[in-house]
């Protein structure tokens, strides 16, 4: 089978450069496009040289339509607005769309679900095996423990992260809510300040820390009056997210249209 032709969105950014490198180093993949916004100073530069993996003869461009027309799939860690715009283009062309963008709203996810009628979309707040296994465990624990165990999710990321709670924290929160068969939107407590009153039974709380160069740390705490269970994942190298995204693209290549998760890619959706 011919190599899967991939486009990287945000190719000049920190995550984008890692994605370019991951594509270049993965058998069965070929980089055919590298996108940046129209004002980027990286336009025209070779994506391979910029990522440190050698010349790939793929200049960075802002022309998404031309890049997508030459591709089998796109990997997109950008912004919600950009992701929705690119999702419409990928759907129209019927190419795979792997989405690691964080900060997507429920309305955004509904829009992606509608668009996936024409192409395979893999969307996840985190592309790592460890986090997705953690989410599976969180769902099981939440299902097993009653509301006498309070659920709190603590996350920390680097100082430059712009959205909160993180996409991974929300992924874990949804897992806990699914385990208890409740709506996360109805039980989520994302901010506490001032005189808040007692904690509500069944609430799923979130706490956010930002500082330094932390790649990502997440803990899900189940706390009762007499004991506490903590499940934790720590990421030391963001290249694992790039590797997971490329794995997702290859997995989705021959899949039927639909909205998939990394749990589907990793074969742990039913664990």
N, C-alpha and C positions, 0 to 999 in steps of 0.2 A: 504494500500500500504506500502511496506517495506520502511525503511528510505533510503534517497538518500545518497549513499556512495561517499564522497568527499575527494579530495587530495588538500592540500595547498602547493603552491610553495613559497619558501623563508620563511619557517615556523619559523625560528629563528629570523627573522628581526622584526622591530617594527610593520609594517603592518601585517606581517605573524602571529605574536602572537595574534593580534586582530582578524584575520580571524579564527584562531584555536578556540579562545574563542567564537566567534560568531557561528561557526558551532556547538560547544559543547552545546550552550545555545538555539539553534533553534530546535523546534520540527520538526520531519520529516527529520533530517539530522544526519549523522554519519561520523565522521572522520576516514578514513581508510588509509590515507597516508600523510606524511609530508616530503617535499623535501628541501634539501639545496645543495649547491655546494660541490664538493668532498673534498675541503680543510677546510670546516667549522668545528670549534671546537665544534659545537652543535651536530654533528653526534652521534647517539646512545642515545641521551637524549630523555626522554618522552616529546612529544610535548605539552601535557596538563600541565604537571608540569612547563615547561618553560613558558607557556602562563599565568600561574597563575590560571588555572581553575580546577586543580586537575589531578590526574593520568588518562590518557586515554588509556594506553597500546599501544600507537602508537609511536614507536621510529623514530626519524628523520633519513632519509636516503638520499643517492644521486642516488638511483636506480629508475629513473623515469619510466622505462618500467614496472617493477614489480608493482610499486605503481598504475600506470594507469590501468593495467590489472585487478586490483581488484576494480576499481572505476566506478561510473556512471558519474562523472564529476570532473573537476579540476578548482580551482580558482587561478589565476595567476597575481600577481602584481610584475613583475620582471624586466627584461631588454628586449629591442627589439630583440636582438640576441637570448636570451634564449626563449622568447615567440614564435618566429617563429619555433625554433627547437621543442618545446613542442607542438605547434599547428599541426605540421606534425604528431607527435605521436598520439595526441588526434583524429585527423581526421582519421588516419588509423584504430584506435580502435573504432571509432564511438561514442565517449563519449562527453558530454557537456564540452565546454571550455569557462569560464568566464574570460575576459581579462581586467584588470585595469592598465596595463602597459602604461606608458607615454613615449613620445619620438618616437613613431612609425611614420615612413615615409609614404608617399603615396604609395610607392612600397610595403612596409610592409602590408598596408591595402589591396592592390590589391591581395597580396599573401594570406591573410586571407580569402578574398572573394572567391578565387579559392578553398581553402581548405575546406570551409564551404559547399561544395557540398556533403560532407559525414557526417557532424555532425553539431549540433547547436552551433554557436559561438555568445556570447554576448560580444561586445567590446564597451568600453566607456572611454573617458578621465576623467569621474567623475561618481561615482555610486550613488550620492545623489539625492533625490527627488527635493530639492530646486534648485540645479544647472540645472537639466534637465527642470524644469519649467521655469527657467530663460532663457535657450536657446530657448525654445518655444516662450517666450515673445520677445526676441531679434529678432528672425526671423520675427515675426509679425510687430514689430516696423520698422525694416529695410525695409520691404515691403511697409509700409505706408508712410515713409519719403523719400523724394528724395535726390539726391546727394548734395543738399545744406546743408544737415546735415552730417558732418564728423563723422566717426565711429572710436573711439579709445578704446582699451581694456587694462586696467591696472590690473596687478596681482602682489600679494606678497605672498611669501612662506618662510619657514624656511631656515636658512643658509646652510643646508646640501643638499638641492635639487640640482640635477645635470643637469636637462634639462630646457631649456627655448626657447620660451614661454612654459608655462605649458600645459599639455594635456587639462585642462579645458579651458584655454584661447583659444586654437586652436578650441575646441568644440564650443565655443561662436563665434569665428571668422567665422567658417563654417556656423553657423546659420545665421549670418549677411549676409554672401555672398549668401547663398541660398535665403534669403529674397529678395535680390536685383538681383537674377538670374545672378550672376557673379561667376568667379572662384576665390577662395581664393588665390591660388598660384599666380595668375596674379595681385591681388590687395593688397596682404599682404606687409606691411612695418614693419619688425621686428627689424630693427636697424636704429638709427639716430645718426650721429656723424659728427662734422665739419660743413662746409657750405653746407647744404643739398638742399637749394633752397626752394621755396614755396611748401606747401603740395599739392599733386596731388588730383584732384577731384575724388571721388570714392575710394580713398585708404582706407584700413582697417589697422590702426596702432596698434602696440603692445608695451607696456612698461612693463618692468620687474623689480621688487624689490625683494631683498633677505635679510633676517636678522632674528636673534633671533629664536624663536620657533613657528612662525606663521604657523598655520595649512593650511590656504588657504583663500585668499580674492581676489575677482574678481569684477571689475566694467566695464560695457560697457557704454561708453559715446557717446551720439548723440549730437553734438554741431553745431549750426548754428550761423549766425552773430548776432542774437538777443536773442537766448535762448538755454538752454542746458537741456537735459534729461539724467539722470544717473540711471542705473539699477545695483544693487549691491547684491552680496551674500558673506556672511562670515561664514566660518566653524570654530567652536570652539572645535570640538571633532572628530578625524579621525575615531572613531569607527562607525560613521554613514556610512562611505565608506565600511567597512566590512559588516555591516548589509545589505547594498544595494547589495553587491556582492553575499551574500548568497541568498537573495531574487531572484536575477537574475538566479542563478543556479537552484533553485526550479522551477522557471517559465519555464526555457528552457528544463526541463527534458523530457517533452512529445512533444516538438516542432519538426516540420520538419527541416531537415538540412537547414542551411542558416545563413547569417550574420545579427545579430540583434543588436539593440542599447538599452540603458536604457530607452529611450522614448518608445520603444516597450514594455518593461517589465512593465513600469508604466502606460501604456495605454494612453499616451499623444502624440503619434507620429503624430496624425492628428489635434492637437490643433492649 
